[in-house]
Amino acid sequence: MAKPFEDWTVLPHGGLSRVDDNMLTVTGLLDMPAMGKVQRRMTVVRLNDGDSVVYSAICLDEPEMASLEAFGTPRYLIVPSDIHRMDAKAWKKRYPALTVIAPAHAREKVEEIAQVDGTELILPDPSVRLVGVPGTDERELALIVETRNGTTLILNDVIFNLANGAGFKGWLFEKIGMTGDEPHVPPPIKMRQVKDAQALSAQLTTWAHLPKLQRVIVSHGEIIANDPAGVLERIAKELAA
């Protein structure tokens, strides 16, 4: 795991894009030891009071941060797992009033770099819900966002959607199951994060039936917008097998 940043550190990233009325997302690249550059994603959800929830934070350049702040005032920082704590300290320094939330199992690791205010949270906007991911033994958090257009499920590492890459590292990532032709649970993630495959399978099946499910946003890879319910059900069956 790469060393968490002490100060605001901007790595290569794209531009913020709007995926729904109250939702922005952006991807960037993180250098991981022995792995090279890995794509990662931050998602920002604006609440009905104008504040925003930042899920899996990434430090952006100043023009993009100005756009983010104009969209909604950062108020809640969700560190969805201990693997995604890289930018938490820098964000807390920049926004001292942030409420920092991390999964119970990850709390100790996250608190090595930033104070954690809690492991669960009821947000002031009923259309946005923070939930634990069953089957991960309190290692991951997810967001469910409902808008007039439908429902978005925001997940962290339990599902990857990274395409196969070129060269030796591309071959290696494909070989160990971190990349592939379709969204899936990578074997290394299953070993590290999934402690009860049947419980996670049951939850994915339940999420597949969320009303008007429009998309699943994952921290690594493309947004799943083509038949997201079918994708969740397929992965649930693979976990249960």
N, C-alpha and C positions, 0 to 999 in steps of 0.2 A: 504494500500500500504506500502511495506517495505521502510525503510529509505534509501535514496541514500548513496552510499559509498563515504567517503571523500578521501580515499587513495586506492591504488591498492589492492583489496580484492579478493582472489581466493577462490571460492566455488567449490564443486564437479562438475567435467565436464568430458566429453569424449575427444577423440582425433579429431583433424581436419580431415575431409575427403573431397576428391575432388568429386564434382558432375558434373563438366564440365571442359573444358579446362582452363577457367579463373575464376573458382568459388570454394570456400571452404565453408564448414559449420561445425558447432560444436554445441552440445547441453550440457546444464548444468542444475543444480538444484538450485532453489532460495527458501529460506524460506519466506513464506508470512504469515503475522499475521492471526491467526484463520484458515488458510488454509493448513499449512504444506508445504512440498516441492512440488514445481511446476516446471515442465520441461520448459525450454526456449531455444531459438535457436539464434545464431549469424550467419550471412552469410557475406562472404567477396568476393568481385568481383574485379578482377584485370583488370585495363584499359589498352589500347594499348600503353600507355606511361610508363608502369611499376608501376604507382601508384595504390592504391586500395581504394575501397569504403567499409566501414565497416557499416553494417546494423544491428541495435539492438545489440550494443556492449556488450561483456562479458569479464571480466578480466580472462585471462588464466594463467597457470603456465609458467615458463620461457622457458622450452623446446618447448611448443606449440607456445609461442609468437615468439621464434626464427624462427620456421617454417613459421609462418604467415608473419613475416617481410621479410623472404627470398622469399616468394611467391610474395609479392608486398609491396611497401612502403605505410603505412597508410596515406592517404591524406584527405579523406572525411569521416566524421562521421555522419551517418543518425540516428537520434533519431526519430523513426517512429511514436511515440505517447508519451504523457506525462507519461504513465504507464511504458514505457521502457527507462526511464532516469537513472536507478539505477547506471550504471557504467560510465555515460558520464563524470562526473568530473574527475574520475581517469584516463580515457583515454586522456582527454585534458591535464592533468598534465603530463602524460607520453609523449605525442606528442603535444607540444604547437602549432605546425604549422597546426594542423588539422582544416579544415573548418567544422564547426558544422551546420547541417541543421535540422530543426524541423518543423512540421506542424504549420500553423499560429495560430490555436486555442490552440496548446500546447506550444507555444513559451514562454509565461509568466512563466509557471510551470517549463519548462526546464531551463530557465534563472535564476531560483532560485539557481541552482547549477553549471551551465556552460554557458558561453556566447554563444549565437546563432548568427551565421553569416548571416543567411537568412532562408527563408521559402520555397524557390524553388531554383533549380539549373540546369543549362544545363552543363552536363559533357563533357569533351573534347573528349570522345570516343562516336561516334554516335550509337554504338551498345548497349550502356547502357543508359537507360532513367529513371530519377526520376520523378514520377507523383503523384499527389494527388489522393486520393480515393474518387470519387463522392459519395454523400450520407452520408458522415461523417462530413460535415460542417467543413472541413479543420482540422480534428482530426487525420488523418492517411496518411502516405506516402507509396508508393509502388515502386519497381524497376522492370523494364522489361529489360531482358538481352538476346541478340541475339548472337548466335555463329554458327559455321559451322554445329553443331549437331542439332540446333533447338532453341526454345525460352523457357526461364524460367521466370515465374512470381513470384516475391517475395512479399508476403503479411505479414502483422503484425497480428493484432488481429481479423480482420473481419471474418476470418475462423479459426476454431480450428480443430485439427485432433488427439486429445488425446483419447486413449482407456480407457474403464472403468477400474477402479482399485478395489482393495480389501479393506475390512474393512469398518469401519464407514465413513471415509473420502472418500473412493471410492464410497460408496453408496450416500453420500451427493453430491459429484461432478456430479455424474450421474443424481441425482434428480434435480439439478438446471440447468442441461444441459451443463455443462462445458466439459463433456466427452461423448462419444457415440460410436456407431458402425461404423459411417461414418463421413466424414468431414461435418461441419455445422457451422452456426452462432449461438453461444451460446446466450440464452436469456439475461443474464446479459450484454454481450457485445452489443447486439442489443439495449438494453435500454440505455447504456452509450454512445456508439460510433456511432450508426446508427441513423441519423436524417431524412433521406429520403430513405426509403426502396426501393421505385420504382427506384430512381436514381442509387442506388447501384446494384439493380437487372439488370438494363440496362447495367451497366458497366461490370458486371460479364459475361453477355451474349456476349458483345463485346470482352472481354478478351478470352472467350472460342474459338474465331475464330482467335486468334493470329496465324500467320504462323508457322507451325511445332511446336506447343506447346508441350514441352516434360515433363514439371513438374510445379507444384505450390509448392513453399517453404513457409511454414507458421512458425510463431514464436513459436507456441505451438503444438507439435505433429509431426507425421511422414510426410515426404515429400510426396506429392500427385503425384505419377508417373503413376498410373494405370488409364487410361482414364481421364486425367485432364480436358479436354474440357467438357466431359460428367458430371463430378463432378461440374464444374462451372455452367453449364446450369441447373442442378438439383437444386443447391442452389439458383440460380437466380429465378427459378419458385417458390420455397418455399417462397422467400422474396416477390414476387409479388402477392402471393395468398391472 
